[in-house]
Amino acid sequence: MSLQLPDVVETYFDISSGGDLSQLASCFCTDATVFDENKTHDGLAAIEAWQHEVRQAFAFEVEPLQALQGEGKLTVNTRLTGNFPGSPVQLNQVFRLENGRILSLEIIPC
């Protein structure tokens, strides 16, 4: 990656692009939330299940394009390319971090 992102965010993008799902626990707080495709996934177990489900349905890679930090959050504009309808798409991934881990992630279309 050419952007300077926090290590935990880089690790998350590596996992999202086909990396080792067992590393999710090191990225997210136990009480973290993820909002994606109009669904909220609460807690580490739900986030792990969400990632497994996405992996079963599609193969894709995430490319961070630019990042903006402000108001306690990090917004990363990304391009997802894969075997899903409408590929490629651009999404904003909005992270809130706490103690070096992801507390919340909101994935929204650009």
C-alpha positions in Angstrom: 0.0 0.0 0.0 1.3 3.5 -0.8 -0.9 5.3 1.8 0.3 5.7 5.4 -2.5 3.9 7.3 -2.5 2.6 10.9 -1.1 -0.9 11.1 -4.5 -2.3 12.2 -6.2 -0.8 9.1 -3.6 -2.2 6.8 -4.0 -5.6 8.4 -7.8 -5.4 8.0 -7.4 -4.5 4.3 -5.0 -7.5 3.8 -7.6 -9.8 5.5 -10.4 -8.3 3.3 -8.3 -9.1 0.2 -8.1 -12.8 0.9 -5.8 -12.8 3.9 -6.0 -15.0 7.1 -9.4 -14.6 8.7 -8.0 -15.7 12.1 -6.3 -12.3 12.3 -9.6 -10.5 12.6 -9.5 -10.8 16.4 -6.3 -8.8 16.5 -7.9 -6.0 14.5 -11.2 -5.5 16.2 -12.3 -4.6 19.7 -14.5 -7.3 21.2 -17.4 -4.9 21.2 -16.8 -3.5 17.8 -19.5 -2.9 15.2 -19.4 -3.1 11.4 -22.1 -1.5 9.2 -22.2 -2.9 5.6 -24.9 -3.3 3.0 -27.6 -1.9 5.5 -26.7 -4.4 8.1 -25.0 -3.9 11.5 -22.7 -6.7 12.8 -22.2 -6.3 16.6 -19.3 -7.9 18.3 -16.3 -9.9 17.2 -18.2 -13.2 16.6 -20.7 -11.4 14.3 -17.9 -9.6 12.5 -16.1 -12.9 11.9 -19.3 -14.5 10.7 -19.9 -11.6 8.3 -16.4 -12.0 6.8 -16.8 -15.7 6.4 -20.2 -15.1 4.6 -18.7 -12.5 2.3 -15.8 -14.9 1.5 -18.2 -17.7 0.6 -20.1 -15.5 -1.8 -17.4 -13.5 -3.5 -13.6 -13.2 -4.2 -12.4 -9.6 -4.2 -9.5 -7.3 -3.5 -9.6 -4.0 -1.8 -7.3 -1.1 -2.9 -7.1 1.9 -0.6 -7.0 5.0 -2.8 -6.9 7.9 -0.4 -7.4 8.6 3.3 -8.8 11.5 5.4 -8.4 11.8 9.1 -10.7 14.1 11.2 -13.4 14.2 13.9 -12.1 11.1 15.5 -12.4 8.9 12.4 -10.3 7.8 9.5 -12.1 7.6 6.1 -10.5 5.5 3.5 -11.7 5.7 -0.1 -11.3 2.2 -1.6 -11.8 0.4 -4.9 -13.2 -3.2 -4.6 -12.6 -5.4 -7.6 -13.9 -9.0 -7.8 -16.5 -11.4 -9.0 -19.5 -9.6 -7.7 -22.2 -7.7 -9.7 -21.1 -4.1 -10.5 -17.4 -4.7 -10.0 -15.4 -2.6 -9.6 -17.0 -0.3 -7.0 -15.7 2.6 -4.9 -16.6 2.6 -1.2 -15.7 4.8 1.7 -14.7 2.8 4.7 -15.0 4.9 7.9 -12.9 3.6 10.9 -13.0 4.6 14.5 -10.1 3.3 16.4 -9.6 2.6 20.1 -6.4 1.5 21.8 -4.9 0.4 18.4 -8.0 -1.7 17.4 -11.0 -1.0 15.2 -14.0 0.0 17.4 -16.3 0.7 14.5 -16.3 0.4 10.7 -18.9 1.8 8.4 -18.8 0.8 4.7 -20.7 3.1 2.4 -20.9 3.7 -1.3 -19.2 6.8 -2.7 
